[in-house]
């Protein structure tokens, strides 16, 4: 007799169903796991054996074979412990075989039978719902998986609780969706002193989800501004939270029981490798770009990142997805993020500071910023210079609006864009608008068109630069509650196409 239960194997954010088969046969006592398991799966038999002994359940003196089907799909991870234990318990008639067959299970077993949290409960619940089965997982993963409303989710603390549930001694209750609240009240935009223009640029970038580059001397407040960006962004919608949490679940970042509505804010160090940024490693795990999906990717010391890492950003910025291609895996991850980068104007950092003369002007700045290629630089919608902050600025009382006030204006701009693009699923914000739709919704008035024409002739705008000015101008008009893009909106948008050094203009 062959008993069955089900689990999943992960391919990116997709969970493929795996059938766990168990059979007992006459012969020398043995316990084998077949079906292309990795080392962690092969070791599951020892953890299962020890957990069953804790429950005073002895394995029969027979040849036990566990098959993970399809056999040509690589099986990785410790979450196969629980489904293997279920299939074995059904085979020795401790639990009903039909109930085991209606279950998708995942969870790691400790030697004393406790169920340990594993990654991927949310994608597993999606697969279980599609197949019409119940998901069984560790209790701490239940609030996360329960967000998939079409799937009954049962969370258990240990194997003993699972056994009592299947035998009807003590039924486990269905898990309820959990939400993790992350407070951002400790930071406020008013904490930043003397950078009113930069705060205005941050508000515009947040309102249209525009990519932003900040260039300024050390201590000008670039990192401080970026860290306060999450405080002015609207929370994730239900669909966005589920989409983002799928990636975080696969990466093993959902450890608090439930999902968060706070937008991701990822700030990798400038020594991060390409695999860390784009994704890869064993199992082609998501990288920082994908973990920032629907949120912010902040890259401080932007020119210090390896050149190949910077060039990897170019395609995801445009397409909103990245393919991690390895010898044994080709996986697509979504990565629609808002890129915020910060850089010093030169290697010493004081090229633009009149009080601290740089001895290698202008070559110092040219060589330093040349690490960032022109095509990548052109993908920033907004680029601003941040002047040094004087001691007098620091002694002044806080000025400007609070994060809560700015967040209200940003939310209003998002609402306008949501209505504007409601019939276009591929566009959610002004930063993603292009083609005929952009020319229709961001067409400037005659004065604005004339100004834009003069600017194009003066600095030689590329086609991409021209379109990015229109997108930023459209966002400024939305913040101004203006249906038309007028000349002041164009003028302010043009001001965010900055000059990096005295001898080099970026267009």
C-alpha positions, 0 to 999 in steps of 0.5 A: 500500500502506498500512502500519500501527502503533499508539500511544495518545492520552491521555484522563485516565488512559485511553489510547485506541488510535490507528492510525498509517497510512502511504502513499506516492504518486506526486507532488511529494515531501512529508511530511504528518501528518493526523488532528487533530495538535497542533504537537508531532505536526506537527513529528514529521516533521522529527525523524523525517527527521533520525533516519532520515538519521542511520541513512543511510536516505533518504526516497523522492521521493514524497508521504508521508502519515501518518494518525492514526486516529480522525481526530476525536480530538485528538493531543497530545504528542511520543510520536507520533514513534516510531510514525510512524517505524515506519509509515514504515520499514514503508512503505519496506520496511526492517522487516516490515510485519506486525511493525510492525502488532503493535506499540503504540509511543510515544517521542520521537525526538531528531535523532540517533535517541535515544529520549527518555522520554515520559509515559504508558508505564504506561497505554499498556501497559494498552491494548496488553495489552487489544489483545494487542499488544507495547509498544515504548517508550524503554528508561528507560520499560520498567521502568515499563510492565513492571508490566502483566504481560499485555503484552510490553514492549520498551525501546530506547535509540535508533532503530537498536536498534529497526531491528536488532530488527525486522530480526532482527539483534539482538533486544531483551530484554523489560523487567522491572518496576522499583521505586523505593525512597524512604527516609524514615529521615531523619525520625522522629516522635520528632523532634517535641518537646512535642506528645504529643497531636498525635502521638496524633491523627496516629496515629489519623488515619493508622490510619483515613485520617481528614482532620485539621486542626491549628491552632496558633501559628507554630513549634508543629510543624504542618508537622513533624508532617505531614512525618512522616506518610508514615513511619507509613503502610503502603506501597502495595499492588500494586493501589494502586501501579499505580493511583497510578502510572497518574496519575503516569505521565500527569503525567510524574512517573515519571522514575526507571524503575519505580514506587514503593510509597511513598504520595504526599505532596503539599504545594502552596503556598497560592498554587496555582490551581484548575487546579493543585489540581483539574486542567486546563490543556492536555490536562486534566492531573491536579491535586494532588488526583489526584496525592495519590491513595492518599496525603496532601494536606498544605495548610499555611496552609489559610485562605490558599488562594483561597476557590474552591480550598478549596470545590473540595475539598468534593466530592472529599473525599466522592466520591473522584473529580473531573471536570475539565470543559473545553471540549474535555475531560471527564476523570475522575480518582480522588482518594481522599486523606487531607487534612491541613491546618494553620492559624494561629489568627488572622492574627498567629498568636498568638491562643492564646498567653498570652505574646504577646497579640493586640490584636484578640481575638477578632475576629482569629481569627473573621475569619481562620478565616471564610475556611474555610466551615462545610461544608468545616470539617465535613468534617474528621474530627479537629480539634486545637489545638496549644499553643506549644512552650516552650524547656524542651520543646526541651531535653528528650530525645526522647519517645514512640514511634518512627515504626517502632513507630507504623507497626506499630500503624497497619498492625495497624489497617489489617489489621483494617479490611481484614478488616472491609470485605473484602466491600465494594469501595467501602469500604477504611477507617473514614473511608469507612464510612457508613450502616447499615454504620457503625451496625453496626460502630461502635455504641457501648456504652450508656455511650458512647451516653449520652455522645454524646447529651449531647455532641450536646445540648451543642454541637449536632452535625450529622449529618455531625459525629455520623457522623465521631465514630463513625468516629474512635471506631471507629478508636480501638477498632481501635488498642485491639484492641477489637471494641466501641466503648466510652465511652473511645473515644467520649470521645477521639473527641469531644475532636477536635471542637475550638473554633477561637476563644473565640466560635465552635464548629465542629460 
